[in-house]
Amino acid sequence: MFSAIVGSILGILVLSGLVLLPVLLPVAATDDNWKSTATTSNGAFSDLEKLYMGNVKSKSPRLWAFLFALYWVSFVTYYLLWKAYKHVSGLRADALMSREVVRPEQFAILVRDIPPVPEGQTRQDQVDSYFKAIHPETFYRSMVVTNNKEEKKIWKELEGYKKKLARAEAIYAKSKTTGKPGARPTNKIGFLGLIGKKVDSIEYYNEKINEVTPKLEVEQEVTRKEKQQNSALVFFTSRVAAAQSLHARIVDKWMVTYAPEPRQLIWSNLKINFFQRQLRQYVVYVLVALTILFYMIPIGFISALTTLDNLKKFLPFLESIVNIAAIKTVMEAYLPQLALIIFLALLPKILMYLSKAEGIPSKSHVVRAASGKYFYFIVLNVFIGVTIGGTLFSTFKTIQKKPNSIVSILASSLPLNATFFLTFVALKFFVGYGLQLSRLVPLIKYHLKRKYICKTEAELKEAWFPGDLGYGTRVPGDMLIVTIVLCYSVIAPIIIPFGVVYFGLGWLILRNQALKVHVPAYESYGRMWPHMHTRILGSLILYQLTMFGYFGAKEFYYAPFLIPLIILSLTFGYVCSQKFYRFFHDTALEVACHELKEAPDMEQIFRAYIPPSSSFEKIDDEDYEYALSQVSRSGSFV
């Protein structure tokens, strides 16, 4: 589906380029504004810059061509975005209407903000009675969400011992075929396995497994009986019943949403109530806004902290090391830059953490939220920051002498940044899709792990596992390229072929990687598309506003003709949202009503949602009497 979206972006650029390149390049190249205007910092415009809109004189009738080109790009974008929305909606409907595949999430809903338990009832009775009264024929059973933090901790400990035991047994088996036959592996049980008593690894891990297993069973029982939360998963025998929107009269009670895939659920977020979610969301938005606007403050702090003088001041034990001539030279040259690179590399993870802190219930939703935050960050600080910052620095002395000339100087200098962004797009392809195609880094990591770390088949599979496409950073990166190419498509049409090459080869590479390499971590059935549509449309509006200002700087009296275009873009976005978005938020009943070829196994659907830490050793139904519904025990509703 992502490759289809990239194909739509490619179509926008191709159709735009077919008109803009043969029309605007001759119009700009045959003018001579470069001879009479202020020169660049190097003394003159380059030959490439003669092809830019900056080479057209102010008030020139030639500017009409650029105005019509702006309308052409806008209408091409409207048409292809509308077409893409319909296409992705169709793909989503086809996937959800499939009669072959049983998807557990289509038979379940997530209920949050359940009111306090009435006296004389259990939480389970409360949920069962509420939904059985609404859906007496199709209600199957419910699962009250529990606080399984401690249970999950013990389970992870147990799984860790099992992996270490399998590794020790593999080493022992391999030793029988080497120069030391039958040599049993050993390890130290102290800090990080570096100190302490040396023990036989196989015996030690067997003992730990036997010790932890009863602890897990006890904690599972305690969790099911005593740690129930104010949320639940409710299951129905019909996809139509699960697709219906059910809400109580008050917004913060019985909040019902679609159930994410079992592998997507963030269990720790399900217990967060409505008002806490709202407060967390606002706090996160403020933190992200401050990060976007003032990100230079932490970067400056890190850069200042990592200077040699400050390192000596705050970490005096490093003084003898940093005084070594070779080390001092390297640290002075690269340490601040390295700190900056590390900070920017950590930014997506920070945004993922903040998005999760909002109380979002599913991983795919967290990725969508984080990618949105990352998009706004890179557009503001890479595109707008470089454009404005580069212009201000290059013309600072002129502005200092004539402060009232700042607007005209900024506008006239805008095309000069086109060369920077042209090379930026080309570089992004080689370091982005080029590395993605070669998969050089994963290949090196795999062979290193295979040689020095992996001992079991499970460890080899884990080392080779390619993961998903990384939508949280890939989508914002591609949306940044869309923004850059759109905003400079009329100012410097020569950037369009670079954008076409980027998305054309990107489409081929992504299609290959999605079909033959990467393994999806989840399936959201196209829910990323409305967010991408909004950001592409936002890039188009930014493009129109930029051109409105630039036409004004060119003293083109007909620049106000762009105002209806901006209003049209906003209207187009509103119409698309009203027409299509609801289907991406909730499953349409006409889609859910399609019957499956075979009746679904409801017990299997139900068990798909039991957390791994709670399904240890296939616990019987009787063990769930406090957390699971009793309704389905009386008979089958399939």
SULPE-V979272 format. One record per residue. PHI is phi in whole degrees, 0 to 359 (999 if undefined). PSI is psi as a letter, one per 40 degrees, with the letter a starting at -180 (NA if undefined). NEAR is the number of other ideal C-beta (glycine too) atoms within 12 Angstrom. Layout:
[[PHI,PSI,NEAR] [PHI,PSI,NEAR]]
This chain:
[[999,d,33] [295,d,36] [295,d,28] [295,d,29] [292,d,41] [298,d,39] [298,d,26] [294,d,34] [297,d,42] [300,d,33] [298,d,28] [301,d,40] [289,d,41] [295,d,27] [297,d,26] [294,d,40] [294,d,34] [299,d,21] [260,d,26] [292,d,41] [295,d,30] [287,e,16] [265,d,26] [281,d,40] [298,d,30] [295,d,18] [298,d,31] [285,d,37] [291,d,27] [271,e,18] [268,i,30] [226,f,17] [297,d,29] [295,d,30] [281,d,13] [252,e,17] [268,i,28] [298,i,24] [276,i,21] [281,i,24] [295,e,18] [269,e,11] [108,d,9] [197,i,18] [291,i,31] [281,i,23] [299,d,13] [295,d,26] [288,e,33] [291,e,27] [271,e,34] [270,i,41] [297,d,48] [297,e,42] [276,e,40] [267,h,42] [293,i,24] [297,i,26] [65,e,18] [288,i,27] [297,e,17] [298,d,27] [295,d,37] [301,d,23] [298,d,28] [289,d,42] [294,d,34] [295,d,24] [297,d,38] [297,d,45] [295,d,29] [299,d,28] [300,d,43] [296,d,36] [289,d,23] [299,d,30] [295,d,40] [302,d,31] [298,d,20] [285,d,31] [293,d,38] [297,d,25] [297,d,24] [293,d,34] [299,d,36] [294,d,23] [294,d,25] [292,d,36] [299,d,31] [294,d,22] [298,d,26] [296,d,32] [297,d,24] [298,d,19] [294,d,25] [285,d,35] [271,e,26] [306,h,22] [267,e,20] [268,d,14] [254,h,19] [267,h,23] [252,h,32] [305,d,35] [294,e,38] [281,e,39] [248,e,41] [222,i,42] [229,i,44] [255,h,38] [247,h,39] [235,i,37] [58,f,31] [289,h,38] [297,i,23] [304,i,12] [290,h,20] [296,i,14] [297,h,8] [90,e,8] [240,i,16] [263,i,25] [302,d,33] [296,d,33] [299,d,25] [299,d,29] [293,d,41] [299,d,33] [293,d,25] [296,d,30] [277,d,36] [290,d,28] [291,d,14] [278,d,24] [233,g,30] [295,d,17] [267,d,15] [248,e,28] [293,h,31] [255,c,41] [192,i,40] [228,i,40] [227,h,45] [286,h,41] [288,h,40] [243,i,38] [276,g,30] [259,f,35] [300,d,20] [291,d,23] [300,d,35] [294,d,26] [297,d,20] [293,d,30] [298,d,29] [297,d,21] [298,d,24] [296,d,31] [296,d,24] [297,d,18] [295,d,29] [296,d,25] [295,d,24] [294,d,29] [295,d,31] [298,d,28] [294,d,28] [297,d,31] [294,d,26] [294,d,24] [296,d,30] [295,d,27] [296,d,21] [291,d,21] [295,d,21] [290,e,15] [254,e,13] [251,a,12] [290,e,9] [242,g,13] [296,h,12] [77,e,14] [286,h,19] [280,h,22] [291,i,29] [229,i,21] [206,i,27] [268,i,17] [258,e,21] [272,a,12] [300,h,8] [55,f,9] [71,e,17] [261,d,10] [228,i,11] [101,a,14] [290,h,12] [271,h,16] [229,i,21] [288,h,22] [298,d,30] [296,d,27] [294,d,20] [297,d,26] [289,d,32] [297,d,21] [297,d,17] [293,d,27] [296,d,27] [294,d,17] [280,d,16] [279,d,27] [304,d,23] [297,d,16] [299,d,23] [295,d,34] [298,d,22] [295,d,18] [293,d,30] [300,d,35] [296,d,24] [296,d,23] [298,d,36] [295,d,36] [268,d,22] [243,e,21] [237,f,26] [283,i,31] [249,a,31] [268,f,29] [216,i,39] [202,i,40] [255,h,46] [242,h,47] [245,i,47] [233,i,41] [276,e,33] [233,h,29] [291,d,37] [295,d,23] [298,d,31] [291,d,41] [281,e,33] [290,h,24] [276,h,22] [243,h,26] [217,i,19] [278,i,20] [291,d,9] [253,h,11] [295,d,16] [261,f,20] [229,h,22] [52,f,29] [287,h,31] [246,h,33] [226,i,32] [297,i,40] [273,h,39] [293,i,35] [303,i,30] [306,d,31] [285,e,24] [267,d,33] [300,h,35] [257,g,32] [300,d,35] [293,e,23] [269,e,30] [291,d,37] [277,e,29] [289,h,30] [280,i,24] [302,d,25] [292,d,17] [294,d,20] [297,d,27] [296,d,19] [296,d,17] [300,d,24] [299,d,24] [295,d,17] [297,d,18] [296,d,30] [300,d,23] [295,d,16] [298,d,24] [293,d,32] [299,d,18] [295,d,18] [296,d,29] [295,d,29] [282,d,18] [236,f,18] [294,d,30] [293,d,21] [293,d,15] [296,d,24] [294,d,25] [296,d,17] [297,d,18] [296,d,24] [297,d,22] [291,d,21] [293,d,22] [269,e,30] [288,i,24] [298,d,27] [297,d,20] [288,d,22] [298,d,26] [295,d,20] [287,d,16] [270,d,15] [232,g,17] [299,d,14] [290,e,11] [271,e,21] [301,d,18] [294,d,13] [281,d,18] [288,e,26] [279,e,18] [294,h,14] [305,d,11] [296,d,12] [294,d,19] [299,d,22] [297,d,14] [295,d,16] [292,d,26] [295,d,20] [279,d,14] [239,e,18] [298,d,27] [299,d,24] [296,d,19] [296,d,18] [298,d,25] [296,d,24] [298,d,17] [296,d,20] [298,d,26] [292,d,26] [291,d,13] [280,e,20] [304,d,30] [302,d,29] [292,d,21] [297,d,26] [294,d,36] [297,d,31] [297,d,21] [295,d,32] [295,d,35] [296,d,29] [293,e,28] [291,e,33] [97,e,33] [293,h,34] [274,e,35] [228,i,33] [293,d,31] [296,d,33] [294,d,35] [298,d,35] [297,d,37] [297,d,36] [294,d,38] [293,d,38] [294,d,37] [296,d,36] [297,d,40] [293,d,41] [299,d,41] [297,d,33] [296,d,34] [287,d,37] [294,d,32] [290,d,29] [269,d,26] [261,d,33] [287,c,36] [292,d,29] [299,d,24] [293,d,30] [298,d,35] [287,d,24] [298,d,21] [297,d,27] [292,d,31] [297,d,21] [293,d,20] [284,d,26] [237,f,30] [298,d,19] [294,d,15] [295,d,23] [296,d,20] [296,d,13] [283,d,12] [232,g,15] [301,d,14] [286,e,11] [263,e,19] [298,d,21] [294,d,21] [294,d,25] [292,d,28] [299,d,30] [292,d,34] [290,d,39] [272,e,38] [303,d,40] [297,d,45] [295,d,39] [279,e,38] [298,d,41] [296,d,30] [299,d,29] [288,d,38] [298,d,35] [290,d,20] [297,d,32] [296,d,43] [297,d,27] [294,d,18] [299,d,32] [295,d,30] [292,d,20] [272,e,18] [259,c,27] [292,d,33] [298,d,20] [292,d,19] [297,d,32] [290,d,23] [286,d,17] [50,f,22] [292,d,14] [296,d,15] [300,d,23] [295,d,18] [296,d,15] [298,d,21] [297,d,23] [291,d,17] [294,d,14] [295,d,21] [297,d,20] [281,d,13] [247,e,12] [242,d,17] [288,h,26] [236,d,28] [246,i,25] [297,d,17] [297,d,20] [293,d,22] [296,d,20] [297,d,15] [295,d,21] [292,d,25] [277,e,21] [305,h,19] [281,e,24] [75,a,21] [266,a,25] [283,e,35] [69,f,29] [299,d,41] [300,d,35] [250,d,30] [292,d,36] [298,d,40] [300,d,38] [298,d,36] [290,d,44] [294,d,40] [295,d,40] [297,d,45] [301,d,48] [300,d,39] [296,d,41] [293,d,47] [296,d,47] [294,d,42] [254,e,46] [295,d,48] [265,d,48] [295,d,47] [218,g,43] [301,e,43] [297,e,36] [285,e,43] [298,d,45] [302,d,27] [294,d,33] [294,d,45] [295,d,35] [297,d,28] [301,d,39] [279,d,39] [293,d,26] [291,d,26] [298,d,39] [298,d,28] [296,d,22] [293,d,32] [296,d,35] [298,d,26] [294,d,19] [293,d,30] [293,d,27] [275,d,16] [239,e,13] [239,c,23] [283,i,25] [246,h,18] [299,h,26] [279,e,22] [195,i,27] [228,h,29] [250,e,35] [56,f,36] [82,e,35] [291,e,39] [287,d,38] [300,d,38] [304,d,33] [290,d,36] [293,d,36] [301,d,41] [298,d,32] [286,d,37] [295,d,45] [294,d,38] [298,d,33] [296,d,42] [296,d,41] [293,d,30] [300,d,31] [299,d,38] [294,d,37] [294,d,26] [299,d,37] [291,d,40] [299,d,31] [294,d,26] [288,d,39] [297,d,35] [296,d,27] [294,d,31] [279,e,37] [58,f,19] [271,h,30] [294,e,16] [263,e,21] [303,d,30] [301,e,15] [296,e,24] [279,e,32] [299,d,18] [301,d,17] [294,d,32] [295,d,29] [297,d,19] [296,d,24] [295,d,35] [296,d,22] [296,d,17] [300,d,32] [298,d,30] [295,d,16] [296,d,19] [299,d,31] [297,d,22] [291,d,14] [277,d,18] [249,d,32] [297,d,24] [303,d,16] [292,d,32] [278,e,34] [270,d,23] [230,i,26] [282,h,36] [291,i,24] [296,d,20] [292,d,14] [276,d,26] [291,d,31] [284,e,21] [290,h,24] [279,i,18] [282,i,25] [298,d,11] [236,i,11] [297,h,18] [290,i,31] [277,g,19] [295,d,32] [293,d,25] [292,d,19] [299,d,35] [298,d,35] [291,e,27] [298,d,30] [265,e,39] [287,h,34] [302,i,32] [306,d,25] [291,d,29] [262,e,36] [257,f,25] [299,h,31] [56,f,16] [51,g,12] [299,h,25] [290,i,12] [303,d,21] [299,d,13] [286,e,21] [257,e,33] [299,d,19] [267,d,25] [249,e,40] [248,i,39] [290,i,36] [267,e,24] [298,d,32] [288,e,30] [286,d,19] [280,e,12] [166,i,12] [268,i,15] [255,e,28] [292,NA,23]]
